[in-house]
Amino acid sequence: MAESKTKAKLLPEDVDTDDCLTSYTYIYSPDLLKDQVAFITGGGSGIGLRIAEIFMRHGCDTVIASRNLDKLNEAAKKLSAVSGRRCLPLCIDVRQPDSIMAAVDEILKEFGRVDILVNNAAGNFLCPATALSFNAFKTVLDIDTLGTFNTSKVVYEKWFKDHGGSIVNISATLGYRGQALQVHAGSAKAANGELTSSEDARFFLKLSGGLRVEAAGAFQSIPLQRAGNKTEMAHCALFLASRASSYTTGAILVADGGAWLTSANDVSMLLGIASSKSARL
């Protein structure tokens, strides 16, 4: 118990809501990303928003993008207020290359550069493979896999090809051992793993952030005996996007407390979660 309490004190600050942190303790130099520009898809909420905040607290200007402009506008105001850096909200659909091209043109017009791409946009839901429609399966792959490729290709062609840069892909461990109710997302994330390791992209792989299991004993099989928080995920992305990882490329960094090594694929539990109103997607 004493050891667990000691570890808990070392956890970075976080809040469950889509609000910015009320306090922040630096573990890297505050100017680690000074005057760089990051393009973050799915940046208006969740892990994407926290990545934007942590990047901005380290001197980076950001562009946050998704299909919900109202949410993006609200998030951008919060992020700029807490960090003093610029945040540009852009409405895009990662399934549409033309939409991404227009966004990157706007980024270059406003900032004159883009140094970091974080592919965080994703779609997911719990569903047995037998109940998946053709369109449902395709939609998840279109967003998660094709969206990652589309955005990476556009940013590469318009800027990275001549100036260099870092690509950080947010994924999940679903494809490692197979996962009940997740054949669509698992297939998409497995494809992203190959996409990343086959090219010069810096790759950050995380445990799925779309599902929070809070049932009693849910963390017993995780070596660290707890869930991770959004700030911890953002710190991993910060490392991969920064000069701290200057000789790292095509790599997979799993940040899930060791769960992918030890956690059982509990079909009964997952089926219970799928039918429970307490499941949060």
SVG drawing of the C-alpha trace seen along z (x, -y; Angstrom):
<svg xmlns="http://www.w3.org/2000/svg" viewBox="-28 -35 47 50">
<polyline fill="none" stroke="black" stroke-width="0.4" points="0.0,0.0 2.8,-2.4 4.4,-1.8 1.1,-2.4 0.6,-5.7 4.1,-6.8 3.5,-6.1 0.2,-8.0 2.0,-11.1 4.1,-11.0 1.2,-11.0 0.9,-14.1 -2.1,-16.4 -5.3,-15.6 -9.0,-16.3 -11.7,-13.9 -13.6,-16.6 -12.6,-18.5 -11.2,-21.3 -7.6,-22.5 -5.5,-21.7 -5.7,-24.0 -2.0,-23.4 0.9,-21.8 4.3,-20.4 6.9,-20.4 9.0,-17.2 10.6,-18.5 12.0,-22.0 9.1,-24.5 10.5,-25.6 10.9,-22.0 8.6,-22.8 9.2,-26.6 7.7,-28.3 6.9,-25.0 3.4,-24.3 1.5,-21.1 -1.5,-19.9 -3.7,-17.7 -6.7,-15.8 -9.4,-15.0 -8.0,-17.8 -11.2,-19.3 -11.7,-16.8 -10.3,-13.9 -6.7,-12.9 -6.3,-15.1 -7.2,-18.2 -4.8,-17.3 -2.0,-16.7 -2.7,-20.2 -2.6,-21.7 0.7,-20.0 2.3,-20.9 1.2,-24.5 2.5,-24.7 5.8,-23.7 5.9,-26.7 4.0,-25.2 1.3,-26.8 -1.4,-24.3 -4.1,-23.6 -6.9,-21.4 -9.2,-19.8 -12.4,-17.7 -15.9,-17.8 -17.4,-19.7 -16.4,-23.4 -18.4,-24.6 -16.5,-22.2 -13.2,-23.2 -13.9,-26.9 -14.6,-26.4 -11.5,-24.2 -9.3,-26.7 -10.3,-29.6 -9.5,-27.4 -6.2,-26.3 -5.0,-29.8 -6.1,-31.2 -4.2,-28.7 -1.0,-28.7 -0.7,-32.1 -0.1,-30.4 -2.1,-30.5 -4.6,-27.7 -6.4,-27.6 -9.6,-25.5 -10.3,-24.0 -13.3,-21.9 -12.1,-18.9 -13.1,-15.3 -10.0,-13.1 -11.8,-10.8 -11.8,-13.6 -8.3,-14.5 -9.6,-17.8 -10.7,-18.8 -7.3,-18.1 -5.6,-19.9 -7.6,-23.0 -6.8,-22.8 -3.0,-22.5 -3.1,-25.4 -4.8,-27.4 -2.2,-26.3 0.6,-27.4 -1.1,-30.7 -1.5,-31.4 1.7,-30.0 4.0,-29.6 5.0,-26.1 3.9,-22.8 6.4,-20.8 4.3,-18.1 1.3,-16.0 -0.7,-14.1 -3.1,-11.7 -5.7,-11.3 -9.0,-11.3 -10.8,-8.0 -14.2,-6.4 -15.2,-3.3 -18.1,-1.5 -18.7,1.9 -20.3,4.4 -20.1,8.2 -18.7,8.9 -21.9,10.7 -23.9,7.6 -21.6,5.2 -23.1,3.7 -20.9,3.4 -21.0,-0.4 -20.1,-0.3 -17.0,1.7 -15.9,-0.5 -16.6,-3.8 -14.2,-2.9 -11.5,-1.9 -12.1,-5.1 -11.6,-7.3 -8.9,-5.4 -6.7,-4.0 -7.5,-5.9 -7.7,-9.1 -4.3,-8.6 -2.8,-7.9 -4.7,-10.8 -3.6,-13.3 0.0,-12.1 0.3,-12.1 -1.1,-15.6 1.1,-17.1 4.1,-15.3 3.5,-16.5 2.8,-20.1 5.5,-20.6 7.4,-17.6 8.9,-16.5 11.0,-19.7 11.3,-20.7 11.0,-17.5 8.8,-17.0 7.4,-14.4 4.3,-12.3 2.7,-10.8 -0.1,-8.3 -2.5,-7.6 -3.6,-4.0 -4.7,-1.1 -3.5,2.3 -6.7,4.0 -4.9,5.8 -2.3,7.4 -4.3,10.4 -7.7,9.9 -10.5,8.3 -14.1,9.2 -16.6,6.6 -13.8,4.7 -13.0,6.5 -13.6,3.2 -11.4,1.0 -8.8,3.8 -8.4,4.3 -8.0,0.5 -5.4,0.1 -3.5,3.2 -3.3,1.6 -2.1,-1.6 0.8,0.3 2.0,1.6 1.5,-1.8 3.7,-3.4 6.5,-0.9 6.8,-0.7 7.5,-4.4 9.5,-7.1 6.9,-8.1 7.2,-8.3 4.6,-6.2 2.9,-6.4 0.6,-3.4 -1.8,-3.7 -4.5,-1.7 -7.9,-2.6 -9.1,-5.8 -12.7,-5.4 -13.8,-3.0 -13.4,-3.5 -14.1,-0.4 -14.8,-1.3 -16.3,2.0 -14.9,3.4 -11.6,5.1 -11.2,3.8 -7.5,3.0 -6.5,6.1 -4.8,7.6 -2.9,4.4 0.6,4.4 0.3,0.8 -3.1,1.5 -4.7,-1.6 -5.9,-3.4 -3.7,-5.9 -4.7,-9.5 -4.8,-11.9 -1.8,-13.9 0.3,-10.7 -0.7,-10.0 0.1,-13.6 3.6,-13.3 4.3,-10.2 3.2,-12.2 5.4,-15.1 8.4,-12.9 7.9,-11.5 7.2,-14.9 10.2,-16.6 14.0,-16.5 14.1,-14.1 13.3,-11.4 15.5,-12.7 16.8,-9.2 13.5,-7.4 11.4,-6.5 8.9,-3.8 8.7,-2.8 5.8,-1.7 5.5,-3.0 2.8,-1.2 1.6,-3.2 -1.1,-1.1 0.4,-0.2 1.5,3.2 -2.1,4.3 -1.4,5.6 1.1,8.1 -1.2,9.5 -4.9,8.6 -7.3,11.4 -9.6,11.0 -12.6,11.4 -15.5,11.9 -18.2,12.2 -17.1,8.9 -17.0,7.1 -20.5,8.4 -21.7,7.1 -20.2,3.7 -21.7,3.6 -25.2,4.0 -24.7,1.7 -25.9,-1.9 -22.8,-2.8 -20.4,-2.1 -19.1,-5.4 -18.0,-5.4"/>
</svg>
